[in-house]
């Protein structure tokens, strides 16, 4: 690390009812990987948006490479040498890698020349990428490479990364870290946001910790345990998830020979899926993104039509029923895509409550919605799951990603499902919130609910699930007891060593 690159001094930003950043100050040096840590709603996203020119601060100043820095928009930030890889990719599936990269450039060269530059940069930084491949055919890890290469072609001095490993395999994470270390060796600074604290310890040189919009301290991650960092973020201790003992009941959900054609050109077909889950059991389903997780949840929820007999709930066929009918019977789901699928962005939290809970929470009487009851249920979700928001009238899109995730999971958990299927339940939430969500799932199971947890977080699945299976190209591996499973065996299951595809139990 050499000289000071970015200086943030007293940056403040307020929204109606929320002080997102309160006089935050920190510095970032050339060649440094600097973590920005905090709970959901602590102000991390607002801070990086101000640095990248997406949000204008109310007060405070910034300096970049020794000169005053106040970008009016991302174009100005990129011109100064600041690039950002967002948590949610902004790519067009039907276009090639090179065409997507060209869309993000101010003055793109001819596609042939651009393809050559993409190949060169991708090879230099250990991120092999074919510029002519269609983005819809790429894995999640390869899509992220497109976003990173698009940034690297700008020759940035500061690269901001927001939850960059949330969709990556352990092997892809290591490749990414090698790339970031090469960049820092060339003097590029990395501002890194992640809730995976062991990754922070492995990669980052320093960390700034935000709590309720304020800078509450710094630390050297490699000298600080993950639990110590988490407690700095929340301002106190929190309990690790614990399972209440109890016997499992009869089979709640029985899936037999479930096959579904891919719903679109870039989807994944499900191929002869078999599994059961019992009352009081947590079944963990792992796999790299894009191997049928979304399609499986859609088939179980009723969004994708399947054979009536392929899905049985408490012994009765439900494969022919629509989502509302399945919900009425107690089969509830929470999809991965929270904004736009699990929640309507421009609707209030109260209105989003009505979308899935109107029947189970008796929110309608004589054909009229009971808005008071709906608002009360929304308030109960907010309180129980510590959703940081001004109130139930707030639009879903105004919440930070992690707080919206807590709301979506809480909305389903509090409806007392007989079977709950969740996809990526703790994606993008902080350590304390992740522990609370996992505890809520364990408590549901202890009360007799059958829980299916689909997740790319293997640590999460090993922590809460009783049995484990892996999806690969739309097929499901043999289901095995979680206890005693080793990393090598899990890797084989995720990589497509299917063995027995029928695994009742």
C-alpha positions as CSV (number, residue, x, y, z in Angstrom):
1,X,0.0,0.0,0.0
2,X,1.2,3.5,-0.9
3,X,-0.4,6.9,-0.7
4,X,-3.9,8.0,0.2
5,X,-6.4,7.5,-2.7
6,X,-9.8,8.4,-1.3
7,X,-10.7,10.5,1.7
8,X,-14.2,10.7,2.9
9,X,-14.9,13.5,5.5
10,X,-18.2,14.0,7.4
11,X,-20.4,12.6,4.6
12,X,-24.1,12.9,5.6
13,X,-27.2,11.7,3.7
14,X,-30.8,11.8,5.0
15,X,-34.0,10.4,3.5
16,X,-37.5,10.9,4.9
17,X,-37.5,9.2,8.3
18,X,-34.0,7.8,7.9
19,X,-30.6,9.2,8.5
20,X,-28.7,6.9,6.1
21,X,-25.2,8.3,6.8
22,X,-24.3,10.5,9.7
23,X,-20.9,12.4,9.3
24,X,-19.0,9.4,8.1
25,X,-15.3,9.7,7.6
26,X,-12.6,7.2,6.5
27,X,-9.7,6.9,4.2
28,X,-8.7,4.4,1.5
29,X,-5.1,3.9,0.3
30,X,-3.7,2.8,-3.0
31,X,-3.3,-1.0,-3.3
32,X,-5.6,-1.6,-0.2
33,X,-8.6,-3.9,0.1
34,X,-10.8,-2.0,2.5
35,X,-14.0,-3.6,3.8
36,X,-17.2,-1.6,4.5
37,X,-19.1,-3.6,7.2
38,X,-22.4,-3.1,8.9
39,X,-25.9,-4.5,9.5
40,X,-28.5,-4.2,6.8
41,X,-29.6,-0.6,6.8
42,X,-26.3,0.6,8.4
43,X,-25.6,2.9,5.4
44,X,-23.2,0.9,3.3
45,X,-25.1,1.1,0.0
46,X,-25.8,4.8,0.4
47,X,-22.1,5.4,1.1
48,X,-20.9,3.7,-2.0
49,X,-23.6,5.3,-4.1
50,X,-22.3,8.7,-3.0
51,X,-18.7,7.7,-4.0
52,X,-20.0,6.4,-7.4
53,X,-22.1,9.5,-8.1
54,X,-25.5,7.8,-7.9
55,X,-26.5,9.8,-4.8
56,X,-25.6,13.4,-3.8
57,X,-24.6,13.9,-0.2
58,X,-26.4,16.5,1.9
59,X,-23.1,17.6,3.5
60,X,-19.4,16.6,3.8
61,X,-16.6,16.3,1.3
62,X,-14.5,13.8,-0.5
63,X,-11.1,13.9,-2.1
64,X,-9.7,11.5,-4.7
65,X,-6.0,11.4,-5.5
66,X,-5.5,14.6,-3.6
67,X,-8.1,16.7,-5.5
68,X,-11.7,17.6,-4.4
69,X,-14.1,14.9,-5.6
70,X,-17.9,15.3,-6.0
71,X,-19.1,13.2,-8.9
72,X,-22.4,14.4,-10.3
73,X,-23.2,11.0,-11.8
74,X,-21.5,7.6,-12.5
75,X,-20.1,9.0,-15.8
76,X,-18.1,11.5,-13.8
77,X,-17.0,8.9,-11.3
78,X,-15.8,6.6,-14.0
79,X,-14.0,9.5,-15.6
80,X,-12.1,10.1,-12.3
81,X,-11.1,6.4,-12.1
82,X,-13.9,4.9,-9.9
83,X,-15.7,1.7,-11.1
84,X,-18.3,-0.4,-9.4
85,X,-19.5,-4.0,-9.7
86,X,-23.1,-4.2,-8.4
87,X,-24.6,-7.0,-6.4
88,X,-27.4,-7.4,-9.1
89,X,-26.0,-7.9,-12.6
90,X,-27.2,-5.6,-15.3
91,X,-26.8,-7.8,-18.4
92,X,-28.9,-8.7,-21.4
93,X,-29.3,-12.5,-21.7
94,X,-29.9,-12.6,-25.4
95,X,-26.7,-10.5,-26.3
96,X,-23.1,-11.6,-26.4
97,X,-20.5,-10.9,-23.8
98,X,-18.8,-8.3,-26.1
99,X,-22.2,-6.6,-26.9
100,X,-23.0,-6.3,-23.2
101,X,-19.6,-4.8,-22.4
102,X,-20.0,-2.3,-25.3
103,X,-23.3,-1.1,-23.8
104,X,-21.4,-0.1,-20.6
105,X,-18.8,1.9,-22.5
106,X,-18.9,5.6,-23.4
107,X,-17.2,5.2,-26.8
108,X,-17.0,1.5,-27.5
109,X,-14.6,0.4,-30.3
110,X,-15.6,-2.0,-33.1
111,X,-16.9,-5.3,-31.7
112,X,-13.9,-7.2,-33.3
113,X,-11.4,-4.9,-31.5
114,X,-13.4,-5.0,-28.3
115,X,-13.5,-8.8,-28.4
116,X,-9.7,-8.8,-28.6
117,X,-9.4,-6.5,-25.7
118,X,-11.8,-8.6,-23.6
119,X,-9.8,-11.7,-24.3
120,X,-6.5,-10.0,-23.4
121,X,-7.8,-8.4,-20.1
122,X,-9.6,-11.6,-19.1
123,X,-6.5,-13.7,-19.5
124,X,-4.2,-11.1,-17.8
125,X,-6.4,-11.2,-14.7
126,X,-7.2,-14.9,-14.6
127,X,-10.9,-14.5,-15.6
128,X,-11.1,-16.5,-18.9
129,X,-14.1,-15.3,-20.9
130,X,-15.2,-15.9,-24.5
131,X,-16.4,-12.5,-25.9
132,X,-18.7,-14.2,-28.4
133,X,-20.7,-16.4,-26.0
134,X,-24.3,-15.5,-25.3
135,X,-24.7,-14.2,-21.7
136,X,-27.8,-16.3,-21.1
137,X,-25.7,-19.4,-21.5
138,X,-23.2,-18.3,-18.8
139,X,-23.0,-19.4,-15.2
140,X,-23.5,-16.8,-12.4
141,X,-19.7,-16.8,-11.9
142,X,-19.1,-16.1,-15.6
143,X,-21.7,-13.3,-15.6
144,X,-19.8,-11.7,-12.8
145,X,-16.7,-11.9,-14.9
146,X,-18.4,-9.9,-17.6
147,X,-19.2,-7.1,-15.1
148,X,-15.6,-7.1,-13.7
149,X,-14.1,-7.1,-17.2
150,X,-16.4,-4.2,-18.1
151,X,-14.9,-2.3,-15.2
152,X,-11.3,-3.3,-15.8
153,X,-11.4,-2.0,-19.4
154,X,-11.9,1.5,-17.8
155,X,-8.5,1.2,-16.1
156,X,-9.9,2.1,-12.6
157,X,-7.9,3.2,-9.6
158,X,-10.7,2.3,-7.2
159,X,-13.0,-0.7,-7.7
160,X,-16.1,-0.9,-5.5
161,X,-17.5,-4.5,-5.1
162,X,-21.0,-5.1,-3.5
163,X,-21.5,-8.7,-2.3
164,X,-19.3,-10.1,-5.1
165,X,-19.3,-13.7,-3.9
166,X,-22.9,-14.2,-3.1
167,X,-23.4,-16.3,-6.3
168,X,-20.0,-18.0,-6.6
169,X,-18.7,-21.5,-5.8
170,X,-15.8,-21.8,-3.4
171,X,-13.5,-22.4,-6.4
172,X,-14.8,-19.2,-8.1
173,X,-14.3,-17.2,-4.9
174,X,-10.6,-18.2,-4.9
175,X,-10.2,-17.2,-8.5
176,X,-11.9,-13.8,-7.8
177,X,-9.6,-13.3,-4.8
178,X,-6.5,-14.0,-7.0
179,X,-7.7,-11.4,-9.4
180,X,-8.3,-8.8,-6.7
181,X,-4.8,-9.4,-5.3
182,X,-3.3,-8.9,-8.7
183,X,-5.2,-5.6,-9.0
184,X,-4.0,-4.4,-5.6
185,X,-0.4,-5.3,-6.5
186,X,-0.8,-2.8,-9.4
187,X,-2.0,-0.1,-7.0
188,X,-5.7,-0.4,-7.5
189,X,-7.7,0.0,-4.3
190,X,-10.8,-2.2,-3.6
191,X,-13.7,-1.1,-1.5
192,X,-15.4,-4.4,-0.6
193,X,-18.9,-5.0,0.9
194,X,-19.7,-8.5,2.1
195,X,-21.6,-10.2,4.9
196,X,-19.3,-13.2,4.7
197,X,-16.9,-12.3,7.5
198,X,-14.4,-15.1,7.0
199,X,-13.9,-13.9,3.5
200,X,-13.3,-10.4,4.9
201,X,-10.7,-11.9,7.2
202,X,-9.0,-13.7,4.3
203,X,-8.9,-10.8,1.9
204,X,-9.2,-7.3,3.5
205,X,-6.4,-5.2,5.0
206,X,-8.7,-2.8,6.9
207,X,-12.4,-2.5,7.7
208,X,-14.6,0.4,8.5
209,X,-17.7,-0.5,10.5
210,X,-21.0,1.4,10.2
211,X,-23.8,1.2,12.7
212,X,-27.1,3.1,12.2
213,X,-25.3,5.3,9.6
214,X,-22.3,6.2,11.8
215,X,-18.7,5.1,11.6
216,X,-18.3,3.3,14.9
217,X,-14.7,2.0,14.4
218,X,-12.1,0.3,12.3
219,X,-10.3,-3.0,12.6
220,X,-7.7,-5.2,11.0
221,X,-9.8,-8.2,9.9
222,X,-7.0,-10.8,10.0
223,X,-6.5,-9.9,13.6
224,X,-10.2,-9.9,14.5
225,X,-12.5,-12.9,14.7
226,X,-15.7,-13.1,12.6
227,X,-17.8,-13.1,15.8
228,X,-15.9,-10.0,17.1
229,X,-16.6,-8.2,13.8
230,X,-20.3,-9.2,13.9
231,X,-20.6,-7.9,17.4
232,X,-19.0,-4.6,16.5
233,X,-21.6,-4.3,13.7
234,X,-24.6,-4.9,15.9
235,X,-23.2,-3.3,19.1
236,X,-23.5,-6.4,21.3
237,X,-23.5,-10.1,21.4
238,X,-26.0,-12.3,19.5
239,X,-26.8,-16.0,19.8
240,X,-25.8,-18.6,17.2
241,X,-28.8,-20.6,15.9
242,X,-29.7,-23.6,18.0
243,X,-32.0,-26.5,17.3
244,X,-34.6,-27.6,19.8
245,X,-34.7,-31.4,20.1
246,X,-37.7,-33.3,18.8
247,X,-38.8,-36.2,16.8
248,X,-39.8,-35.9,13.2
249,X,-43.4,-36.6,12.2
250,X,-44.8,-38.2,9.1
251,X,-44.0,-37.2,5.5
252,X,-45.4,-33.8,4.8
253,X,-44.2,-33.4,1.2
254,X,-43.5,-36.2,-1.3
255,X,-42.1,-35.3,-4.7
256,X,-42.0,-38.2,-7.2
257,X,-40.7,-38.1,-10.7
258,X,-40.9,-34.3,-11.0
259,X,-39.9,-33.3,-14.5
260,X,-40.5,-29.8,-15.9
261,X,-39.3,-28.3,-19.2
262,X,-37.2,-25.1,-18.9
263,X,-39.6,-22.2,-18.7
264,X,-37.5,-20.0,-21.0
265,X,-34.6,-20.1,-23.4
266,X,-32.1,-19.7,-20.6
267,X,-33.8,-21.7,-17.8
268,X,-33.0,-25.2,-16.6
269,X,-35.3,-28.3,-17.1
270,X,-36.0,-30.4,-14.0
271,X,-35.3,-34.1,-14.6
272,X,-36.9,-36.8,-12.6
273,X,-36.7,-35.2,-9.2
274,X,-37.5,-37.4,-6.1
275,X,-37.4,-36.4,-2.5
276,X,-39.5,-36.4,0.7
277,X,-39.5,-34.1,3.7
278,X,-41.0,-34.9,7.1
279,X,-42.8,-32.7,9.6
280,X,-40.1,-31.2,11.8
281,X,-37.3,-31.7,9.3
282,X,-35.1,-29.2,7.5
283,X,-34.0,-30.5,4.1
284,X,-31.1,-28.6,2.6
285,X,-30.7,-28.4,-1.2
286,X,-27.4,-26.9,-2.4
287,X,-25.9,-26.3,-5.8
288,X,-24.2,-23.6,-7.9
289,X,-26.6,-20.9,-9.2
290,X,-28.5,-21.8,-12.4
291,X,-28.8,-25.5,-11.8
292,X,-32.6,-25.6,-11.4
293,X,-33.1,-23.9,-8.0
294,X,-35.6,-21.3,-9.3
295,X,-37.4,-23.8,-11.4
296,X,-37.8,-26.2,-8.4
297,X,-39.3,-23.5,-6.2
298,X,-41.6,-22.5,-9.1
299,X,-42.8,-26.1,-9.5
300,X,-43.4,-26.5,-5.8
301,X,-45.2,-23.1,-5.5
302,X,-47.5,-23.8,-8.4
303,X,-46.0,-21.2,-10.7
304,X,-44.9,-23.9,-13.1
305,X,-47.6,-26.5,-14.1
306,X,-46.7,-30.1,-13.2
307,X,-48.4,-33.5,-13.1
308,X,-50.9,-33.7,-10.2
309,X,-49.3,-36.8,-8.8
310,X,-45.7,-35.4,-8.9
311,X,-46.3,-33.4,-5.7
312,X,-48.2,-34.7,-2.7
313,X,-48.9,-32.6,0.4
314,X,-49.8,-34.7,3.4
315,X,-50.6,-37.6,1.1
316,X,-52.9,-35.6,-1.3
317,X,-51.9,-34.7,-4.8
318,X,-51.4,-30.9,-5.3
319,X,-49.4,-30.7,-8.5
320,X,-52.4,-29.5,-10.4
321,X,-53.3,-26.7,-7.9
322,X,-52.4,-23.0,-8.4
323,X,-50.2,-21.1,-5.9
324,X,-53.2,-19.6,-4.0
325,X,-54.7,-23.1,-3.5
326,X,-51.4,-24.6,-2.3
327,X,-51.0,-21.6,0.1
328,X,-54.5,-22.3,1.5
329,X,-53.4,-25.9,2.2
330,X,-50.2,-24.7,4.0
331,X,-47.5,-25.0,1.3
332,X,-45.8,-21.6,1.3
333,X,-42.7,-20.4,-0.6
334,X,-40.2,-17.5,-0.6
335,X,-38.3,-17.1,-3.9
336,X,-34.8,-15.8,-4.3
337,X,-35.6,-12.7,-6.3
338,X,-37.0,-10.5,-3.5
339,X,-37.7,-7.3,-5.5
340,X,-40.1,-8.0,-8.3
341,X,-40.9,-11.7,-7.4
342,X,-41.3,-11.9,-3.7
343,X,-42.3,-8.3,-3.3
344,X,-43.8,-5.6,-5.7
345,X,-41.3,-2.7,-5.6
346,X,-43.7,0.2,-5.7
347,X,-46.3,-1.3,-3.3
348,X,-46.1,-0.6,0.5
349,X,-45.1,-3.2,2.9
350,X,-48.8,-3.5,4.0
351,X,-49.8,-4.1,0.4
352,X,-47.1,-6.6,-0.1
353,X,-48.4,-8.4,3.0
354,X,-51.8,-8.7,1.4
355,X,-50.3,-10.3,-1.7
356,X,-49.5,-13.6,0.0
357,X,-51.3,-13.6,3.4
358,X,-54.8,-12.5,2.5
359,X,-56.3,-16.0,3.0
360,X,-54.1,-17.4,5.8
361,X,-54.3,-14.2,7.9
362,X,-58.0,-13.6,7.1
363,X,-57.3,-10.2,5.6
364,X,-60.6,-10.0,3.6
365,X,-64.2,-9.9,4.8
366,X,-67.3,-9.9,2.6
367,X,-65.2,-9.1,-0.4
368,X,-63.4,-6.1,1.2
369,X,-59.8,-6.0,2.4
370,X,-59.3,-5.4,6.1
371,X,-56.6,-2.8,5.8
372,X,-56.3,-2.4,9.6
373,X,-55.6,-6.1,10.0
374,X,-53.2,-6.1,7.1
375,X,-51.3,-3.1,8.5
376,X,-51.1,-4.8,11.9
377,X,-49.7,-8.0,10.4
378,X,-47.1,-5.9,8.5
379,X,-46.2,-4.2,11.8
380,X,-45.8,-7.7,13.5
381,X,-43.4,-8.8,10.7
382,X,-41.4,-5.6,11.1
383,X,-41.1,-5.9,14.9
384,X,-40.5,-9.7,15.0
385,X,-37.8,-9.7,12.3
386,X,-36.3,-6.3,13.2
387,X,-37.0,-4.8,9.7
388,X,-35.3,-1.4,9.6
389,X,-38.0,0.8,8.0
390,X,-40.0,4.0,8.9
391,X,-43.2,1.9,8.9
392,X,-45.6,-0.4,7.0
393,X,-46.5,2.4,4.6
394,X,-43.0,2.4,3.2
395,X,-42.6,1.1,-0.4
396,X,-40.7,-2.2,-0.7
397,X,-38.1,-0.7,-3.0
398,X,-37.1,1.8,-0.3
399,X,-35.8,-0.9,1.9
400,X,-32.2,-2.1,1.8
401,X,-31.8,-5.6,0.3
402,X,-31.2,-7.3,3.6
403,X,-34.2,-5.6,5.3
404,X,-36.5,-6.5,2.5
405,X,-35.2,-10.1,2.7
406,X,-36.1,-10.1,6.5
407,X,-39.6,-8.8,5.6
408,X,-40.2,-11.4,2.9
409,X,-39.0,-14.4,5.1
410,X,-40.9,-13.0,8.1
411,X,-44.1,-12.7,6.1
412,X,-44.1,-16.4,5.3
413,X,-42.8,-17.7,8.6
414,X,-45.5,-15.8,10.6
415,X,-48.2,-17.5,8.5
416,X,-47.5,-20.8,10.3
417,X,-46.9,-22.9,7.1
418,X,-47.2,-26.7,7.1
419,X,-44.4,-26.8,4.5
420,X,-42.1,-23.8,3.8
421,X,-39.8,-23.7,0.8
422,X,-37.2,-20.9,0.8
423,X,-34.6,-20.1,-1.8
424,X,-31.5,-18.2,-0.6
425,X,-33.1,-17.2,2.8
426,X,-30.1,-15.2,4.0
427,X,-28.7,-13.8,0.7
428,X,-27.3,-10.3,1.3
429,X,-28.2,-10.1,5.0
430,X,-25.7,-9.4,7.9
431,X,-24.4,-12.0,10.3
432,X,-26.9,-11.2,13.1
433,X,-29.9,-11.1,10.7
434,X,-28.8,-14.3,9.1
435,X,-28.6,-16.0,12.5
436,X,-32.1,-14.7,13.3
437,X,-33.5,-16.0,10.0
438,X,-31.9,-19.4,10.5
439,X,-33.2,-19.6,14.0
440,X,-36.7,-18.8,12.8
441,X,-36.5,-21.7,10.3
442,X,-35.2,-24.0,13.0
443,X,-38.0,-22.9,15.3
444,X,-40.6,-23.5,12.6
445,X,-39.2,-27.1,12.2
446,X,-39.3,-27.6,16.0
447,X,-43.0,-26.7,15.8
448,X,-43.6,-29.3,13.2
449,X,-43.2,-27.5,9.9
450,X,-41.4,-29.2,7.1
451,X,-38.7,-26.8,5.8
452,X,-36.9,-27.0,2.5
453,X,-34.0,-24.6,2.4
454,X,-32.5,-24.1,-1.1
455,X,-29.2,-22.2,-0.7
456,X,-25.8,-21.6,-2.3
457,X,-24.3,-21.0,1.2
458,X,-23.0,-24.4,2.2
459,X,-22.1,-23.3,5.7
460,X,-25.8,-22.3,6.2
461,X,-27.0,-25.7,4.9
462,X,-24.6,-27.6,7.1
463,X,-25.7,-25.5,10.1
464,X,-29.5,-26.0,9.9
465,X,-30.3,-29.0,7.7
466,X,-31.0,-32.6,8.8
467,X,-30.4,-34.0,5.3
468,X,-28.7,-32.6,2.2
469,X,-28.9,-33.0,-1.5
470,X,-27.5,-31.0,-4.5
471,X,-28.9,-29.8,-7.7
472,X,-26.8,-30.1,-10.9
473,X,-28.2,-29.4,-14.4
474,X,-31.8,-30.0,-13.1
475,X,-31.0,-33.3,-11.5
476,X,-31.0,-34.0,-7.7
477,X,-28.3,-36.0,-6.1
478,X,-29.0,-38.7,-3.5
479,X,-30.3,-37.2,-0.3
480,X,-27.8,-37.9,2.6
481,X,-27.8,-37.1,6.3
482,X,-26.0,-33.8,6.9
483,X,-24.0,-35.0,9.9
484,X,-20.8,-36.6,8.8
485,X,-20.8,-35.1,5.2
486,X,-17.3,-34.0,4.2
487,X,-16.4,-31.1,1.8
488,X,-15.1,-33.5,-0.8
489,X,-18.4,-35.5,-0.9
490,X,-20.4,-32.3,-1.0
491,X,-18.3,-31.1,-3.9
492,X,-19.0,-34.4,-5.8
493,X,-22.7,-34.1,-5.2
494,X,-22.7,-30.5,-6.5
495,X,-20.6,-31.4,-9.5
496,X,-23.1,-33.9,-10.8
497,X,-22.1,-37.2,-9.3
498,X,-25.7,-38.2,-9.0
499,X,-25.5,-41.8,-7.9
500,X,-29.0,-42.8,-6.8
501,X,-31.5,-40.2,-8.0
502,X,-34.3,-41.7,-6.0
503,X,-33.9,-40.9,-2.3
504,X,-37.0,-41.4,-0.3
505,X,-36.8,-41.3,3.5
